[in-house]
Structures are given as C-alpha cells and as structure tokens.
Amino acid sequence: MSDDEEIVLSELPDDELVQQMMDDLYDGLKEEIQEGVNILLARGWAPYDVLTKSLVEGMRIVGEDFRDGILFVPEVLMSANAMKAGMAILRPLLVETGAPKLGKMVIGTVKGDIHDIGKNLVGMMMEGAGFEVIDLGINNAAETFLEAIEEHKPEIIGMSALLTTTMPYMKVIIDTLKEKGIRDDFIVMVGGAPLNQEFGDAIGADAYCRDAAVAVETAKELMKRRHNKSAATA
C-alpha cells in the first residue's frame, strides 16, 4: 500500500477488503495482512473462509508469478512471511473449527545438509495453499523422518538438498520406507538446486519439483489422484 493511497482497511466492504488483502500479500505487507484477517474475523467470517478467499487465493497469484519469472525468491519470501503472520492468527481457530485441509506434509532438509531457504519457501507456499505442514528443519536422518511420519501421519513427504554430496541420502530415506513396507503409503516429493527429473526418477520419488510453485501444483495434483484412486477402490 503506497502512502498516497491511505486506505483504511476497516472502512472497506468485504469484497474490496479481500482484494486489498490479496494485493497486500503480493507486496509482502505483514501488518496489513494481520489487520485484514482480524477485521474479517470481527465481521463474522469463518476462519476457513478468511484463509481460502484471501490468503490462499493471494498466494496462488504469488505462486503463478513466481513460476512465470515475474516475482523472485526475496519477494516471494516476503509474501510468504506475510501469509505466515495471517496464519498465526488463523491456525488455532482452524483447529478449533476442524476446518478441512488439502492434506498433511512432513518436510525436511536431509542429513548432512543445512540449507533451508528453498525448503522454507516450499513449506510456506504449501501452507498458503491449504496444506498442513510439519517442518523438520535441517540435517534430518531417516530416523527423524520415520518418527515424524509415525507421529503426524502425513500423506506427503518432502525432502530437500542443496549439496550434490547430500542428494544420495534421499534414496536412503526412500529405501528405508521400502524396508518398513510403507513406501506406497506416501507421496514422496524431492527438490533442491542440484536435483533434476532424472535423479528424482532414479531414486524412486513420486515427483521432482524445481521450485515452490511447482511443488504446490504437484502436491495438489497427486493428492487429487490419490483421492480418486481411493474412491475407485472403495
């Protein structure tokens, strides 16, 4: 919001407020997002509607422009942080109301690797799209992933690596899932600068995602297929 606009969010009707919040999210304006969320809640909006109609829709546009090279990582991180500020208000309310989620994802950077900007961006974009995200952080051994899987029971496992030396550990984790007989229970997505589709195929991942926007699109598509498959076999 530029200085000459002097928009008072509380004076906007609902549809204009939602549009303004989407613009503010695009611009990474954290405080305005918090204010907008609180105004909509005060007007009686359901937390899930606030999430989907303003924040998720706003992040969808951010994701598309990131994918198309209009926005870049620093700008998307600002948008994601603004989204996070709005989510901090909504998350406990969503839990209380039992709002639907698109799915649950456990994500982490693999053992030996301490890079997390890409992973953080994927996590925030996934959350922005309506997924529940459990972020394990950096330097995660197979055991850490297994413990998180046991505790959180996700549909999706996301692994990140930025070093060519740590990439092979992704296969260790997938092989561990196979040994436990649970590999087919999950969608496994991998990403990171040195990876490519060929590597993802070679280690047995369900998907290689070159960036956060692609990760969100891929996750939605794979979850849809999974649901369709479940419905067909039910």
ABEGO torsion letter per residue (X at the ends): XBAAAGBBAAABBAAAAAAAAAAAAAAGBAAAAAAAAAAAAAAGBBAAAAAAAAAAAAAAAAAAAAAAGABBAAAAAAAAAAAAAAAAAAAAAAAAAGBBBAEBBBBBBBBGBABAAAAAAAAAAAAAAGBBBBBAEBGBBAAAAAAAAAAAGBABBBBBBABAAAAAAAAAAAAAAAAAGAAAABBBBBBEAABBAAAAAAAGBABBBABAAAAAAAAAAAAAAAAAAAAAAX
